[in-house]
Amino acid sequence: MTYFRQAINGVSWVGALRGVSRVISFLKSAILARILVPSQFGIFGIASLILAFLETLTDTGINIFLIQEKDDIDDFVDTSWIVSILRGTIIFLLIVLSAFFVPNFFAVPEAKSLILLISIVPLVRGFINPAIVKFQKELNFRKDFIVRIMIFAFDAGISVYLAYKTNSPLSIIWGLIAGAVLEVILSYLLVKPIPAIKFEIEKLKEVVNRGKWITGAGVFQYLFKQGDDIVVGKLLGSESLGLYQMAYKVATLPITEVAEVVGKVTLPIYVKMSADLKVLKNSMIKTTLGISLVTIPLGLILVIFSNQIIFLVFGEKWLPAAPALQVVSIYSVIRAIINPALIAFLALKKQEYYTATTLVGIVVMGIFIVPLVYKFGIVGAGLSTIVGSLATVPLVVYLSTKLFKT
């Protein structure tokens, strides 16, 4: 099968996966928004920020490493599994410890119970069979589609049912736990080999040596994507955080998802193209143009009809999120357009380029976010993400030019 046909086949399945999963996620959010209030979403948001930060901080880059490997990855599965379990346990313990001071930082004591409960999620995820990455590595997106949809649907069903019964944000976390348990089970039933308790230090060194840039990039990506949430939660409170996160979710649902669908498919294909930089460059340019043609109109729709979308889907109590939706939609378009270049960096094992780009974005955003939030509230947080994203564009262009000249 040619690269083009592989890409079309992959985009079809991954597009279907993203489309269906995001419809499920969107319906879940819409239903929960009718049951819960913005402040409850904000309290959950605080717990999810802690989970996301610690998962990012301890990311070993194993999945990217396994996809980048052109040879068979079975020899790395055992070591990867042990590392994953240890990582999950460490995150679990750190989240439990954070539950005793993070609520005070945000002045939201109600967050403690959610933080303690969400600590179970990484502990369970640590036992996922690393070989599940074979679906993506071998371009077997059909199986990936089936597995992911089952997990998303199970998570959403549990969350909505428990929210209806309890009217508590804890229901969202129970959904995450249920989804994680199901993913662990499926990873052993559907993928081979089954990992064993076997640890090889040399293989660990190989993974860590290449993955250190992924870890660094992940931390910077977290600060870039979640730093605005932290500032909003600290300065404006849990209700504003709930409104801002909902606006972010609506904006990224159609726009960022397009880029992530294409990125998930193109990474393994770009790896196959990496021996021919000219072919890879042409593919990257075409991908960027294609994403632009799709995401720019989507962004305009969200900007123009933000009030109507928020009111119809989530209800009147969420209307204060509409101005932030307009701004975050612009940010999402910018990120989507530069994403193919970032994927090319990873395919060519230039993780340091990816990290440098993200670092520039977070530094620039960090300079502007506090004064903008004080001046414009949650809209100011969105404006800071736009400024940070625009600052990365010249660097992405420079690094891409440098990369394809060699």
VENPE-V418617 format. One record per residue. RES is the residue in three letters. BURIAL is 1 if it has 16 or more other ideal C-beta (glycine too) atoms within 10 Angstrom, else 0. Layout:
BEGIN
res = (RES:RES)
burial = (BURIAL:BURIAL)
END
This chain:
BEGIN
res = (MET:THR:TYR:PHE:ARG:GLN:ALA:ILE:ASN:GLY:VAL:SER:TRP:VAL:GLY:ALA:LEU:ARG:GLY:VAL:SER:ARG:VAL:ILE:SER:PHE:LEU:LYS:SER:ALA:ILE:LEU:ALA:ARG:ILE:LEU:VAL:PRO:SER:GLN:PHE:GLY:ILE:PHE:GLY:ILE:ALA:SER:LEU:ILE:LEU:ALA:PHE:LEU:GLU:THR:LEU:THR:ASP:THR:GLY:ILE:ASN:ILE:PHE:LEU:ILE:GLN:GLU:LYS:ASP:ASP:ILE:ASP:ASP:PHE:VAL:ASP:THR:SER:TRP:ILE:VAL:SER:ILE:LEU:ARG:GLY:THR:ILE:ILE:PHE:LEU:LEU:ILE:VAL:LEU:SER:ALA:PHE:PHE:VAL:PRO:ASN:PHE:PHE:ALA:VAL:PRO:GLU:ALA:LYS:SER:LEU:ILE:LEU:LEU:ILE:SER:ILE:VAL:PRO:LEU:VAL:ARG:GLY:PHE:ILE:ASN:PRO:ALA:ILE:VAL:LYS:PHE:GLN:LYS:GLU:LEU:ASN:PHE:ARG:LYS:ASP:PHE:ILE:VAL:ARG:ILE:MET:ILE:PHE:ALA:PHE:ASP:ALA:GLY:ILE:SER:VAL:TYR:LEU:ALA:TYR:LYS:THR:ASN:SER:PRO:LEU:SER:ILE:ILE:TRP:GLY:LEU:ILE:ALA:GLY:ALA:VAL:LEU:GLU:VAL:ILE:LEU:SER:TYR:LEU:LEU:VAL:LYS:PRO:ILE:PRO:ALA:ILE:LYS:PHE:GLU:ILE:GLU:LYS:LEU:LYS:GLU:VAL:VAL:ASN:ARG:GLY:LYS:TRP:ILE:THR:GLY:ALA:GLY:VAL:PHE:GLN:TYR:LEU:PHE:LYS:GLN:GLY:ASP:ASP:ILE:VAL:VAL:GLY:LYS:LEU:LEU:GLY:SER:GLU:SER:LEU:GLY:LEU:TYR:GLN:MET:ALA:TYR:LYS:VAL:ALA:THR:LEU:PRO:ILE:THR:GLU:VAL:ALA:GLU:VAL:VAL:GLY:LYS:VAL:THR:LEU:PRO:ILE:TYR:VAL:LYS:MET:SER:ALA:ASP:LEU:LYS:VAL:LEU:LYS:ASN:SER:MET:ILE:LYS:THR:THR:LEU:GLY:ILE:SER:LEU:VAL:THR:ILE:PRO:LEU:GLY:LEU:ILE:LEU:VAL:ILE:PHE:SER:ASN:GLN:ILE:ILE:PHE:LEU:VAL:PHE:GLY:GLU:LYS:TRP:LEU:PRO:ALA:ALA:PRO:ALA:LEU:GLN:VAL:VAL:SER:ILE:TYR:SER:VAL:ILE:ARG:ALA:ILE:ILE:ASN:PRO:ALA:LEU:ILE:ALA:PHE:LEU:ALA:LEU:LYS:LYS:GLN:GLU:TYR:TYR:THR:ALA:THR:THR:LEU:VAL:GLY:ILE:VAL:VAL:MET:GLY:ILE:PHE:ILE:VAL:PRO:LEU:VAL:TYR:LYS:PHE:GLY:ILE:VAL:GLY:ALA:GLY:LEU:SER:THR:ILE:VAL:GLY:SER:LEU:ALA:THR:VAL:PRO:LEU:VAL:VAL:TYR:LEU:SER:THR:LYS:LEU:PHE:LYS:THR)
burial = (0:0:0:0:0:1:1:0:0:1:1:0:1:1:1:0:1:1:0:0:1:1:0:1:1:1:0:1:1:0:1:1:1:0:1:1:0:1:1:1:1:1:1:1:1:1:1:1:1:1:1:0:1:1:1:1:0:1:1:1:1:1:1:1:1:1:1:1:1:0:0:0:1:0:0:1:1:1:1:1:1:1:1:1:1:0:1:1:0:1:1:1:0:1:1:0:0:1:1:0:0:1:1:0:0:1:0:1:0:0:1:1:1:1:1:1:1:1:1:1:1:1:1:1:1:1:1:1:1:1:1:1:1:1:1:1:1:0:1:0:1:0:1:1:1:0:1:1:0:0:1:1:1:1:1:1:0:1:1:1:0:1:1:0:0:0:0:1:1:1:1:1:1:1:1:1:1:1:1:1:1:1:1:1:0:1:1:0:0:0:1:0:0:0:1:0:0:0:0:0:0:0:1:1:0:0:1:0:0:1:1:0:1:1:1:1:1:1:1:1:1:1:1:1:1:1:1:1:1:1:1:1:1:0:1:1:1:1:1:1:1:1:1:1:1:1:1:1:1:1:1:1:1:1:1:1:1:1:1:1:1:1:1:1:1:1:1:1:1:1:1:0:1:1:0:0:0:0:0:1:1:0:1:1:0:0:1:1:0:0:1:0:0:1:1:0:0:1:1:0:0:1:1:0:0:1:0:0:1:1:0:0:1:1:0:0:0:1:0:1:1:1:1:1:1:1:1:1:1:1:1:1:1:1:1:1:1:1:1:1:1:1:1:1:1:1:1:1:0:1:1:0:1:1:1:1:1:1:1:1:1:1:0:1:1:1:0:1:1:0:0:1:1:0:0:1:1:1:1:1:1:1:1:1:1:1:1:1:1:0:1:1:1:0:1:1:0:0:1:1:0:0:1:1:0:0)
END
